[in-house]
Every structure is written in structure tokens, then in C-alpha cells.
Amino acid sequence: SNTSSRVYEDSHSQFIIEESGSKITAKQFPSGNTRLGFLRAVYTLVVLFWTGFLVVFCVQVLLFLIQDLTIQVGATSNQGATVGEALGTILSLPMYIHGLASSLVLAGHYAMDTWSGFPLFKNFVFGRWSIVTTSWMTFVFFLGLPLFIMTVCLFIGTDDWWSITALSWFSFIGFFYVFFSLTVVYFELHACLELIQQQTSNKNFWFLLKRAILLRQTSRYSGKTCKIYIARGELEDATGVCSHVDESNARYSIGWYTKFTQWTLWNKLGLFTTLEQPGERMYTVEDAQGIRPFVTRASWSLEKLYCRPKNSRYVAVISGPSAITRAQMRSSFVCSILGNALIFLLLVASLVYLGIRAGFIVIVCILVAFFWIPSLLSSYRIWMLTKDIVGIRSKNDDSDTTAADATNSMNEEECEGVYQVWETYRVTRATPRLCGIMFAIEWTLFFIYPMVTLFSVKNYQLAVLFVIIAALSALRYYLNAPVVLEEVGSMHYIQGENVQETWKTRSRLYDVVTNVTRSRSRGAWNAVLSLFIFIFLALFLGAVGQQEDTPSNQQLAYLPDFSYVQEDDLRYPTCVLGKEIEGGPTTRALADYAYLATVAYRDTSITQNELDQWFGSNVAVDLPELVTRFRERIDSESAVSYKLISFPDPTGGEENYGIVSIRGTTNAWDMLSDAQLWSAAACMQFLRAILPIGEIWTPILSQLVNAISFFESANIDRVSFYKETTAFIKEVQESGIFKNVQVTGHSLGGGLAIISGAQTGAPAVALSGPNALISRRTFDGVTEEKLDKKVFNIIPDRDPVAHIDDVADLNQHIACTAPKNDFVGCHYGLRSLCEIIHTCGTGIRPALCECVTIYGYPEPRP
């Protein structure tokens, strides 16, 4: 007899269907191997790094917008509020979030396509070219060209051969991502217009465009109601009209917006049309595709049911050899409740462990409960479905059969399925008048006005980015293929030149609609970006609401008659800083720099008294008048705060030297400044840590962070803290008052000391300061050599701030006595000072009472 075979292949295996007469045989073979898997893993790791960079870029863009907003409302020094500009920036946020989330969705599927062997590249993006051409293109750009560039660099003896190779590799992957994304968008738009053309038999482009926008607006603004009931029938009926439909327990869901659209006033104004009951049936994309997955005794698992998508439409087999059991049905409901409860309790336990106050925990629990409403509703639906299925099973033989019984009855019993049906009906239709009005409002508020605002404030980088994102997002929003599919309820309108082309086109549309346009990851990325916006807005509101800076008036309790003497343990090797700091004084205790870093927080009225008690009378002199004159002369717009401490020559000579002490973070605007300067570097550090062999990207991280900073507006750059501190240090150096000028600071002040010290050549000793190796290219004049020679950072253990960015060569790690669950305690400057004087000894300096009473150090000796 004749035998025919059909071969179907996915990314990892081949499926072979052999037909010989009436006999059909199915075979599966693995199509990959270890070397192929390794090669795909290499490709995918590079794409994942690109995707991670894109996430960092999106977060930074949102941060830049919020910082611009903070400046526009006058939250920085000497800035007047510009309400119009601020409103334009606020209105740009929805479009930015939507567009950036879309780019991340595309990046995610770009990575998955790479791991799967480029099926979309070969069959979709380059579908018109031969398989040989597309295979060579992917090889050349993903591996061939990077290896060639590496080879050339090695031949010519370039020291930066890996940096050049990695940056080139990254660029090629980015180019392919842009090409991939634009092609997907083109197919989305083409599919939408083609669907409308097949439905209406009209080929006029403007008619198709108008029709697409009208369908989008009608779908968006019409009132809808949802009908939920149980359908039951043979398995062949599961994807069509079921044999038995039980509507006796049907549940209806109608939202407040739908009730609002049913007011008779809107009918009179010609904005809405009330439809006859039950209304117009609206189909889902799944209905149009005719797809329903099955849940059988063998395919059921707790993980699948708990991780199921929202409103998933599984067909539960309730009779026959593959029927799910009562225990499985009840376990599904119990697992849903138990899983949510455990996550909730874990969150509460984490907050309790961190020592968060009870009131704040209650607020967090309320917010979490609000956002978990969809999950709770999903659990409720599982319970209702379980209840209904158990009711149906009670009419049949409800005993759980064994596998052997099921096998014996396989040919005697038909399988029956039951599933929950969600039918959506349009009960009020938005009229073309309303659709046109809303279209004009949307474009005016969310495109034209923000675009004009961004250009008017000369924020050209973000303005151009906004135009690109908004244009692509608007096209994808209004020319939406899933909306058209939901209107027609079928994919039969998609036709090709022949049967094969028809199925190929439908398959492409299915991939794009399911995996991109209606990708479930879109909601996750929207949530992630919205969370960052929420955090940035909280800092923005804090910056707007803060009053004028109020430095601390709290004085330390000095104990000049008591001291710490380290006898049991080794001291830190840098307890006394000498010429390790290039250009520094001959000797200076590490504790002195830590102390001066904390002095920057003190009010000017008590600073001199504090200095006298630590150093002795008139050994160190605060010079606030020099700082004030400088800020008045440059008409300072920055909110940075710093002091100039003079150390006169004790012999009366000219060996005077000064130390600039920069204050750290004390308010929300300081936190936004921290984020502006170091959040990109911190995110790239995290990306490097979570990726396998992520360290290979270290040589190009500084270049990528610098590329992101290109989108920083001139307004942000103008009020950057380090601009003023660097200018002040340069002026002090050039004044000739001091033979040597140094700089110190804690937290944000320490980071600014690192930057300004590297820019001016002044030796810098930072306490818990964020570092600058990754972010160095974003600051003019900061090089790796200067950071290694001019900068010293004191890094407490478990201090998250001091571990931001990569550390330069000169540093000292110190211990931290804070409890393990106190993630902020190790960042306190006074605790670090206590650790230093306890381990190094106080020498000629006084002990501090706070070291014992607040931080639990042993009592000093008399």
C-alpha cells in the first residue's frame, strides 16, 4: 500500500505523521543537539542583555520626565512654577507608558524567537526571502560579524578588543530588534486594514482607515455586559454550539460605566444608542480563532490551574476515561485560595521582619488587597465553576475511576466536557459623533499638547522620542486587528492566493495577535512601569511639598575624658590616611573624614561649636560666608548644600588647607537627584548580576549608561548638584587661600564628593557614597584613572548605597552592627563613625555617647 508522510517541526523536535492505508502513525524525534543548544543560548543571552538594557532605558526616561516635572512646578531653588509645561509633561506619561510597555513586549518575544531558532524571522519577518538567505543573515549579524570584529581587533593588537566586540555585538542585536519591531507593527496594521477590506469589499484606503478608527472607538466607549454560564456537551461540541446549555444559574456582570451610558440624556444628545436586549454579541479573539484548551485527568495540575491566565477558557472533561476527578476540582479551588493567602502572609511577614510600623503595614495590605481583586475574583470563579461541575457530576456516576477502569471503558463511554462561558454583549453603542469627539480629545490631550510642550521647553531628545513612541502607539491602537476580529467573530475573512497562503497568513495573524498585540505580558510591563511612575511621583510630591531646608540642630554628646583603645582585634589598615590619597596632607585620621562628612548635615549656627568639641578650639573653622557669596554670585538654582571647613596652619605659616563637606540625602528632591545620577548604573549592575556570565558586559556598561543620559534634558543638567560643587571647589582652588583643598561627604554627598574630586583633582574621601566607575562617562572629566587615584570610599557592610556602581581601587570596607533585618541602618553616617573610632581608637578625639546609647557599642574607657 502507498505510504505518505508529513513532517512538522518546532524549535526542539520533529513530528512525523505517517499514513499507510487506514493506519496512521505519529512519531516525534528531537531535532536539536548540544552544540545547537549552546549556540542558541549564546544568541539568547545577548538578546536578553539587550532587553535588560531596554528596561533600564524605559525606567530612566520616566525618571527624566518626573524630574522635569519637579523643576517645572518650582520645587527647586529659585524656580518659578510653569503650570502649562507641567501639565504637558503629565499628559505625556500615559503615552510613554503605553509605548514603552509595547517596546518591552516586542523585546520579550524577540528573545523567545531567538531561543526558538528564529521562526518569526525566517517565516514572518523575512518570509519573502529564501530560507538560505535568512539563515545566513541571522548567522552573520548574530555571530559572524562580532567574531570577525574580534578577530580584526586581536590581529591589530587593540587592548580594548573585547569592549569593541561587545559594543558591536550589542549594536547588531539592537538593529535586528528595531527591524523586527517595525515589521511586526507593519503586519499588525496591514492585517487590520485587510480584515476590514475583506469584510466591506471596499479598497479605498481612507475609508479603511476611518472604519478602523470607528471600530476602535466604538469598542472602547460602548457599554457592555457579560453573561457567565456553564456549557456542556460532547468533546466535538466543545468548540462550537454545545448540546446542553445551562442558563438557569447564569450570572450577569455590568459595570458602572455601562450604567452611565444607559442614561436617556446621552440618547437625546446623540452620543449613545441603546440596543435591544440582549444586545450585540461581541466575540473574543479566542472565539475568532476557535481555540479552547482541555483539562483532563492527565493534563490537570495545581501549577497549571493556579498560573492560568485571567478568564481562561479551559474545557473540563467531566465524564469518560479522561474525566477529571472531584478531588482535582476541589484542589483547584483550594489551591487558588491557599496560594493567594500564602503570598499575602509572606508580604506581611516580610514587612514585620523589616520592622515596618503597624499602621504602614495596614495601608500596604489595603493597597495589595485592592490590586488583588482580579485574583480574588478569579478564585471566586473557580469556586463557582467547581460548584457547577460537581452539580453536573452528581447526576452521573461521580465515583473516581482508576486508570485501569478508564482504560477498559475507553471504547464504551463517550467523553463529555463542561466549560464556563463568558459572553460579552454590547448594550449601548457609541455613536460616530461621540467617537469623533473622543478621537479629537485623545489626540489633543495625549499627543498634540504634550508634543508642543516638550518642544517648547527645548527638551528635544524626549520630544523626538515622544513623537516616535506616540505615532507608533497611536497607529497600533487605532488600527487594531484584534478589535476587528472581535467584531467579525471569525478569521475566515483572511484569505490568500491559495490554501497554503491562506493558512500561513492566518497563522501569522494568530502569532501577532496572541503573542504581541494582546500579549499577556503587556499588562505585566504596564504594571512594572506604572510602579516606577508611582515611586517617582511619590518623590515628586515629597519634593513639591517640602519646605525650605532645615539642617539638624541636634548636637552630639562628646566625651573628651573617655576613649576607645583597640587592643583585642586588628585595626583597619586605613585608620590613618597618609599619602595613599594623592595630593593629600601628610596624615589625617579616617575618623576625621567620617566626622566631617556628618558635619554637613548640621545647622550653621552650631557647626563651629561642633568642630571645636571634636578637633579643639579654632583647629577647624567653618566659613559659611564664602559659600554664601559664591552661591549668590552664580545665582544658584541647585538645592545642593555644602560647607567649607578651613584648617589653618598651626605654626602660623601658609600651610592652610580646606575641606569641602557636602550634605547627603535629606529630602525627596535629594532622592530624585540620587536616582538621576546613579539609578542607571544601579540597574545595569542588577542586570549584570542576574544574567549568566553577565560580567562579560562590564567593559561597555559605562558607554550604555552614557547613551541613556543623552535623553536628559538641559533643565535637569542645569540643576545637577555636582555642577555647583565642582565649580565651588575649582574657585576655592584658584583663590590661593589654601595650599590644598579636599572634599568629603556622606551618602549623596559622598557620591558628589567622588564626582567633584575626580573632576577637579581634589582628593576625595567619601562615607557611604555611591561610586562612579560605571556612570563616569556621564560626568565631564571623570576617568577611571582619576577615580582610582583621587577617590577613597568608606563602605559599610550591607550598605546598599555604598555598593551602587562599581568601586574604584581605593576603598575601606568597615563592619556594621545593625540587625540583619535593618537594611537602612548600615547607611547611617553616625553609626559608621562609631564603628571607625571603636575599631581604630579615638586617639586624641573624644568618644561619643551616642555610640553606646543608640548603636550599642561598648562603653569607652575613662
Backbone hydrogen bonds, N-H to C=O, Kabsch-Sander energy under -0.5 kcal/mol:
donor,donor_aa,acceptor,acceptor_aa,energy
4,S,19,E,-2.5
6,R,17,I,-2.1
8,Y,15,F,-3.2
10,D,13,S,-2.4
14,Q,29,F,-3.5
15,F,8,Y,-4.2
16,I,14,Q,-0.5
16,I,27,K,-2.9
17,I,6,R,-2.7
17,I,15,F,-0.5
18,E,16,I,-0.6
18,E,25,T,-3.1
19,E,4,S,-3.2
20,S,18,E,-0.5
20,S,23,K,-3.0
21,G,2,N,-0.8
23,K,20,S,-2.1
25,T,18,E,-2.9
27,K,16,I,-2.5
29,F,14,Q,-2.4
31,S,12,H,-1.9
32,G,12,H,-0.9
37,G,33,N,-2.7
38,F,34,T,-2.4
39,L,35,R,-2.4
40,R,36,L,-2.5
41,A,37,G,-2.0
42,V,38,F,-2.2
43,Y,39,L,-2.3
44,T,40,R,-2.9
45,L,41,A,-2.4
46,V,42,V,-1.8
47,V,43,Y,-2.1
48,L,44,T,-2.9
49,F,45,L,-2.0
50,W,46,V,-2.1
51,T,47,V,-2.7
52,G,48,L,-2.7
53,F,49,F,-2.4
54,L,50,W,-2.2
55,V,51,T,-2.0
56,V,52,G,-2.3
57,F,53,F,-2.7
58,C,54,L,-2.4
59,V,55,V,-2.2
60,Q,56,V,-2.4
61,V,57,F,-2.3
62,L,58,C,-1.9
63,L,59,V,-2.1
64,F,60,Q,-2.7
65,L,61,V,-1.9
66,I,62,L,-2.1
67,Q,63,L,-2.5
68,D,64,F,-2.4
69,L,65,L,-2.3
70,T,66,I,-2.3
71,I,67,Q,-2.1
72,Q,68,D,-2.5
73,V,69,L,-1.6
74,G,71,I,-1.4
75,A,70,T,-2.1
79,Q,76,T,-1.3
82,T,72,Q,-3.5
83,V,81,A,-0.5
86,A,82,T,-2.3
87,L,83,V,-2.7
88,G,84,G,-2.0
89,T,85,E,-2.1
90,I,86,A,-2.3
91,L,87,L,-2.4
92,S,88,G,-1.0
93,L,89,T,-0.6
93,L,90,I,-1.1
95,M,91,L,-0.5
96,Y,92,S,-2.2
97,I,93,L,-3.0
98,H,94,P,-2.5
99,G,95,M,-2.7
100,L,96,Y,-3.1
101,A,97,I,-2.4
102,S,98,H,-1.9
103,S,99,G,-2.0
104,L,100,L,-1.8
105,V,101,A,-2.2
106,L,102,S,-2.3
107,A,103,S,-1.9
108,G,104,L,-2.3
109,H,105,V,-2.0
110,Y,106,L,-1.9
111,A,107,A,-2.0
112,M,108,G,-2.1
113,D,109,H,-2.3
114,T,110,Y,-1.7
115,W,111,A,-2.2
116,S,112,M,-1.7
117,G,114,T,-1.2
118,F,113,D,-2.9
122,K,118,F,-2.5
123,N,119,P,-2.7
124,F,120,L,-2.0
125,V,120,L,-3.2
126,F,121,F,-2.7
127,G,124,F,-1.0
129,W,126,F,-1.9
134,T,130,S,-2.2
135,S,131,I,-2.0
136,W,132,V,-2.2
137,M,133,T,-2.2
138,T,134,T,-2.4
139,F,135,S,-2.0
140,V,136,W,-2.8
141,F,137,M,-2.3
142,F,138,T,-2.1
143,L,139,F,-2.1
144,G,139,F,-3.1
145,L,140,V,-3.8
147,L,143,L,-2.3
148,F,144,G,-2.2
149,I,145,L,-2.7
150,M,146,P,-2.3
151,T,147,L,-2.3
152,V,148,F,-2.4
153,C,149,I,-2.4
154,L,150,M,-2.2
155,F,151,T,-2.2
156,I,152,V,-2.1
157,G,153,C,-0.5
157,G,154,L,-0.5
158,T,153,C,-2.3
161,W,158,T,-1.0
164,I,160,D,-2.4
165,T,161,W,-2.0
166,A,162,W,-3.2
167,L,163,S,-2.4
168,S,164,I,-2.1
169,W,165,T,-2.8
170,F,166,A,-2.7
171,S,167,L,-2.1
172,F,168,S,-2.4
173,I,169,W,-2.2
174,G,170,F,-2.1
175,F,171,S,-2.5
176,F,172,F,-2.2
177,Y,173,I,-2.0
178,V,174,G,-2.3
179,F,175,F,-2.3
180,F,176,F,-2.9
181,S,177,Y,-2.9
182,L,178,V,-2.5
183,T,179,F,-2.0
184,V,180,F,-2.1
185,V,181,S,-2.6
186,Y,182,L,-2.4
187,F,183,T,-2.3
188,E,184,V,-2.4
189,L,185,V,-2.4
190,H,186,Y,-2.8
191,A,187,F,-2.9
192,C,188,E,-2.0
193,L,189,L,-2.2
194,E,190,H,-2.4
195,L,191,A,-2.3
196,I,192,C,-2.0
197,Q,193,L,-2.4
198,Q,194,E,-2.7
199,Q,195,L,-2.0
200,T,196,I,-2.7
201,S,197,Q,-2.3
208,L,204,N,-2.3
209,L,205,F,-2.7
210,K,206,W,-2.5
211,R,207,F,-2.6
212,A,208,L,-2.3
213,I,209,L,-2.1
214,L,210,K,-2.4
215,L,211,R,-2.5
216,R,212,A,-2.3
217,Q,213,I,-2.6
218,T,214,L,-2.8
219,S,215,L,-2.5
220,R,216,R,-1.9
221,Y,217,Q,-2.5
222,S,218,T,-1.6
223,G,428,T,-1.3
225,T,425,Y,-2.4
226,C,253,S,-2.8
227,K,423,E,-3.1
228,I,251,R,-3.1
229,Y,421,V,-1.6
230,I,246,D,-1.1
231,A,419,Y,-2.8
232,R,244,H,-3.0
233,G,417,G,-2.3
235,L,415,C,-1.2
237,D,234,E,-1.9
238,A,235,L,-1.3
240,G,237,D,-1.5
242,C,240,G,-0.5
244,H,232,R,-2.9
246,D,230,I,-1.9
246,D,244,H,-0.5
247,E,245,V,-0.9
250,A,247,E,-1.4
251,R,228,I,-2.8
253,S,226,C,-2.7
255,G,224,K,-0.6
259,K,255,G,-1.8
260,F,256,W,-2.1
261,T,257,Y,-2.2
262,Q,258,T,-0.8
262,Q,259,K,-0.6
263,W,260,F,-1.3
266,W,263,W,-0.9
267,N,263,W,-0.8
268,K,264,T,-1.9
269,L,265,L,-1.8
270,G,267,N,-0.8
271,L,266,W,-2.6
272,F,266,W,-1.0
273,T,429,R,-2.3
275,L,427,V,-2.7
279,G,276,E,-1.6
280,E,426,R,-2.3
282,M,424,T,-3.3
283,Y,281,R,-0.5
283,Y,486,E,-1.9
288,A,284,T,-2.2
289,Q,285,V,-2.0
290,G,286,E,-1.4
291,I,286,E,-1.6
295,V,315,V,-3.1
296,T,294,F,-0.5
297,R,322,S,-2.3
300,W,296,T,-1.6
305,L,301,S,-1.9
306,Y,302,L,-2.6
307,C,303,E,-2.4
308,R,305,L,-0.8
312,S,309,P,-1.4
314,Y,312,S,-0.5
315,V,293,P,-3.0
316,A,314,Y,-0.7
316,A,418,V,-2.8
317,V,295,V,-2.3
317,V,315,V,-0.6
318,I,316,A,-0.6
318,I,416,E,-2.2
319,S,416,E,-1.4
323,A,320,G,-1.6
324,I,317,V,-2.9
329,M,325,T,-2.1
330,R,326,R,-2.9
331,S,327,A,-2.2
332,S,328,Q,-1.8
333,F,329,M,-1.4
334,V,330,R,-2.5
335,C,331,S,-3.0
336,S,332,S,-1.8
337,I,333,F,-2.1
338,L,334,V,-3.1
339,G,335,C,-2.9
340,N,336,S,-1.7
341,A,337,I,-2.3
342,L,338,L,-2.6
343,I,339,G,-2.1
344,F,340,N,-2.2
345,L,341,A,-2.7
346,L,342,L,-2.5
347,L,343,I,-2.1
348,V,344,F,-2.2
349,A,345,L,-2.9
350,S,346,L,-2.2
351,L,347,L,-2.0
352,V,348,V,-2.4
353,Y,349,A,-2.6
354,L,350,S,-1.9
355,G,352,V,-1.5
356,I,351,L,-2.3
361,I,357,R,-2.1
362,V,358,A,-2.3
363,I,359,G,-1.9
364,V,360,F,-2.6
365,C,361,I,-2.6
366,I,362,V,-2.2
367,L,363,I,-2.3
368,V,364,V,-2.9
369,A,365,C,-2.6
370,F,366,I,-2.0
371,F,367,L,-2.2
372,W,368,V,-1.5
373,I,370,F,-1.1
376,L,372,W,-2.7
377,L,373,I,-2.8
378,S,374,P,-2.0
379,S,375,S,-2.1
380,Y,376,L,-2.2
381,R,377,L,-2.3
382,I,378,S,-2.1
383,W,379,S,-2.2
384,M,380,Y,-2.5
385,L,381,R,-2.8
386,T,382,I,-3.0
387,K,383,W,-2.6
388,D,384,M,-2.5
389,I,385,L,-2.9
390,V,386,T,-2.7
391,G,387,K,-1.8
392,I,388,D,-2.0
393,R,389,I,-3.1
394,S,390,V,-1.9
395,K,391,G,-0.5
395,K,392,I,-1.3
396,N,392,I,-0.5
396,N,393,R,-1.2
398,D,396,N,-0.9
401,T,399,S,-0.7
406,A,402,T,-2.4
407,T,403,A,-2.0
408,N,404,A,-2.2
409,S,405,D,-1.7
410,M,407,T,-1.0
412,E,409,S,-1.5
413,E,409,S,-1.8
416,E,319,S,-1.7
417,G,233,G,-3.1
418,V,316,A,-2.8
419,Y,231,A,-2.3
421,V,229,Y,-3.5
423,E,227,K,-2.9
423,E,421,V,-0.6
424,T,282,M,-0.8
424,T,422,W,-0.6
425,Y,225,T,-2.9
426,R,280,E,-3.3
427,V,223,G,-1.9
427,V,425,Y,-0.7
428,T,223,G,-1.5
429,R,273,T,-2.9
431,T,271,L,-2.4
435,C,431,T,-2.5
436,G,432,P,-2.4
437,I,433,R,-2.4
438,M,434,L,-2.9
439,F,435,C,-2.0
440,A,436,G,-2.2
441,I,437,I,-2.3
442,E,438,M,-2.8
443,W,439,F,-2.2
444,T,440,A,-2.2
445,L,441,I,-3.0
446,F,442,E,-2.4
447,F,443,W,-1.0
448,I,443,W,-3.1
449,Y,444,T,-2.4
451,M,447,F,-2.1
452,V,448,I,-2.7
453,T,449,Y,-2.3
454,L,450,P,-2.6
455,F,451,M,-2.1
456,S,452,V,-2.5
457,V,453,T,-1.9
458,K,455,F,-1.5
459,N,454,L,-2.2
460,Y,458,K,-1.3
463,A,459,N,-2.1
464,V,460,Y,-2.7
465,L,461,Q,-2.2
466,F,462,L,-2.4
467,V,463,A,-2.2
468,I,464,V,-2.1
469,I,465,L,-2.7
470,A,466,F,-3.4
471,A,467,V,-2.4
472,L,468,I,-2.2
473,S,469,I,-2.7
474,A,470,A,-2.8
475,L,471,A,-2.2
476,R,472,L,-2.3
477,Y,473,S,-2.1
478,Y,474,A,-2.7
479,L,475,L,-2.3
480,N,478,Y,-1.2
481,A,479,L,-0.7
484,V,480,N,-1.5
485,L,481,A,-2.5
486,E,482,P,-2.4
487,E,483,V,-1.4
488,V,484,V,-2.4
489,G,485,L,-3.0
491,M,288,A,-0.9
494,I,491,M,-1.7
495,Q,493,Y,-0.8
502,T,498,N,-2.4
503,W,499,V,-2.4
504,K,500,Q,-2.1
505,T,501,E,-2.5
506,R,502,T,-2.4
507,S,503,W,-2.3
508,R,504,K,-2.3
509,L,505,T,-2.5
510,Y,506,R,-2.6
511,D,507,S,-2.5
512,V,508,R,-2.6
513,V,509,L,-2.9
514,T,510,Y,-2.7
515,N,511,D,-2.3
516,V,512,V,-1.8
517,T,512,V,-2.6
518,R,513,V,-2.7
519,S,516,V,-1.3
522,R,519,S,-1.3
524,A,520,R,-0.9
525,W,521,S,-2.6
526,N,522,R,-2.8
527,A,523,G,-2.2
528,V,524,A,-2.4
529,L,525,W,-2.7
530,S,526,N,-2.4
531,L,527,A,-2.1
532,F,528,V,-1.9
533,I,529,L,-2.3
534,F,530,S,-2.5
535,I,531,L,-2.4
536,F,532,F,-2.9
537,L,533,I,-3.0
538,A,534,F,-2.1
539,L,535,I,-2.0
540,F,536,F,-2.4
541,L,537,L,-3.1
542,G,538,A,-1.9
543,A,539,L,-2.5
544,V,540,F,-2.5
545,G,541,L,-2.5
546,Q,542,G,-1.1
552,S,601,Y,-2.1
558,Y,556,L,-0.9
559,L,847,A,-2.9
562,F,559,L,-1.7
563,S,861,R,-2.7
567,E,565,V,-0.7
575,C,572,Y,-1.8
577,L,575,C,-0.5
577,L,588,R,-2.7
578,G,576,V,-0.5
581,I,578,G,-1.2
582,E,580,E,-0.9
582,E,789,K,-1.1
584,G,581,I,-2.5
588,R,577,L,-1.4
590,L,575,C,-3.3
592,D,589,A,-0.7
593,Y,589,A,-1.2
594,A,590,L,-2.0
595,Y,591,A,-2.5
596,L,592,D,-2.7
597,A,593,Y,-2.0
598,T,594,A,-1.1
598,T,595,Y,-0.6
599,V,595,Y,-1.5
600,A,596,L,-0.8
601,Y,598,T,-1.4
602,R,599,V,-2.1
603,D,552,S,-2.6
606,I,603,D,-1.6
607,T,603,D,-1.1
608,Q,604,T,-0.6
610,E,606,I,-2.2
611,L,607,T,-2.5
612,D,608,Q,-2.3
613,Q,609,N,-1.8
614,W,610,E,-1.5
615,F,611,L,-3.0
616,G,611,L,-0.7
616,G,612,D,-1.4
619,V,616,G,-1.6
620,A,616,G,-0.6
621,V,646,S,-2.9
623,L,644,L,-2.5
626,L,623,L,-0.6
627,V,623,L,-1.0
628,T,624,P,-2.4
629,R,625,E,-2.5
630,F,626,L,-1.8
631,R,627,V,-2.2
632,E,628,T,-2.3
633,R,629,R,-2.2
634,I,630,F,-1.9
635,D,632,E,-0.6
636,S,631,R,-2.2
643,K,661,S,-2.7
645,I,643,K,-0.5
645,I,659,I,-3.0
646,S,621,V,-3.4
646,S,644,L,-0.5
647,F,657,Y,-2.8
652,G,649,D,-1.9
656,N,654,E,-0.9
657,Y,647,F,-1.7
658,G,740,N,-2.2
659,I,645,I,-3.0
660,V,742,Q,-2.8
661,S,643,K,-2.4
661,S,659,I,-0.6
662,I,660,V,-0.6
662,I,744,T,-2.4
663,R,641,S,-2.6
671,M,667,N,-1.7
672,L,668,A,-2.2
673,S,669,W,-2.1
674,D,670,D,-2.5
675,A,671,M,-2.5
676,Q,672,L,-2.5
677,L,673,S,-2.2
678,W,674,D,-2.6
679,S,675,A,-1.9
682,A,678,W,-2.5
683,C,679,S,-2.6
684,M,680,A,-2.3
685,Q,681,A,-2.2
686,F,682,A,-2.2
687,L,683,C,-2.5
688,R,684,M,-2.5
689,A,685,Q,-1.9
690,I,686,F,-2.0
691,L,687,L,-1.5
694,G,691,L,-1.7
696,I,693,I,-1.5
697,W,694,G,-1.8
698,T,695,E,-1.7
700,I,697,W,-1.5
701,L,697,W,-0.7
701,L,698,T,-1.2
702,S,698,T,-0.6
704,L,700,I,-2.0
705,V,701,L,-2.5
706,N,702,S,-1.9
707,A,703,Q,-1.9
708,I,704,L,-1.9
709,S,705,V,-1.8
710,F,706,N,-0.5
710,F,707,A,-1.0
711,F,708,I,-1.8
712,E,709,S,-1.8
717,D,713,S,-2.0
718,R,714,A,-2.2
719,V,715,N,-1.3
720,S,717,D,-0.8
723,K,720,S,-0.8
724,E,720,S,-0.8
724,E,721,F,-0.8
725,T,721,F,-1.8
726,T,722,Y,-2.3
727,A,723,K,-1.7
728,F,724,E,-2.6
729,I,725,T,-2.3
730,K,726,T,-2.3
731,E,727,A,-2.0
732,V,728,F,-2.4
733,Q,729,I,-2.6
734,E,730,K,-2.3
735,S,731,E,-1.2
736,G,732,V,-0.6
736,G,733,Q,-0.7
738,F,732,V,-0.5
739,K,656,N,-2.7
740,N,656,N,-0.9
742,Q,658,G,-2.7
743,V,763,P,-2.1
744,T,660,V,-2.9
745,G,765,V,-0.8
746,H,597,A,-0.5
746,H,662,I,-1.0
747,S,767,L,-2.1
749,G,746,H,-2.0
751,G,747,S,-2.3
752,L,748,L,-2.5
753,A,749,G,-2.1
754,I,750,G,-2.1
755,I,751,G,-2.1
756,S,752,L,-3.1
757,G,753,A,-2.5
758,A,754,I,-1.9
759,Q,755,I,-2.2
760,T,756,S,-2.3
761,G,757,G,-1.9
764,A,790,K,-2.8
765,V,743,V,-2.2
766,A,764,A,-0.5
766,A,792,F,-3.3
767,L,745,G,-2.7
768,S,766,A,-0.6
768,S,794,I,-2.8
771,N,804,I,-2.4
772,A,806,D,-0.5
773,L,806,D,-1.3
776,R,772,A,-0.8
778,T,775,S,-1.8
779,F,776,R,-1.6
782,V,779,F,-1.6
783,T,781,G,-0.6
787,L,783,T,-2.0
788,D,784,E,-1.9
789,K,785,E,-1.4
790,K,786,K,-3.2
791,V,787,L,-0.8
792,F,764,A,-2.4
793,N,810,L,-1.2
794,I,766,A,-2.9
795,I,793,N,-0.6
795,I,812,Q,-2.7
797,D,814,I,-2.3
799,D,796,P,-1.5
803,H,799,D,-0.7
803,H,800,P,-0.6
804,I,801,V,-1.7
811,N,809,D,-0.7
812,Q,793,N,-2.3
814,I,795,I,-1.9
822,D,819,P,-1.9
823,F,821,N,-0.9
826,C,822,D,-0.5
827,H,824,V,-2.2
828,Y,825,G,-1.3
832,S,828,Y,-1.7
833,L,829,G,-2.2
834,C,830,L,-2.3
835,E,831,R,-2.3
836,I,832,S,-2.2
837,I,833,L,-2.5
838,H,834,C,-2.0
839,T,835,E,-2.2
840,C,836,I,-3.2
841,G,837,I,-1.0
842,T,564,Y,-1.8
843,G,564,Y,-0.6
845,R,842,T,-2.4
847,A,559,L,-1.8
847,A,562,F,-0.9
849,C,557,A,-2.7
851,C,848,L,-0.9
852,V,849,C,-1.3
853,T,849,C,-2.3
854,I,850,E,-2.2
855,Y,850,E,-1.5
856,G,852,V,-0.8
857,Y,851,C,-2.9
861,R,563,S,-2.6
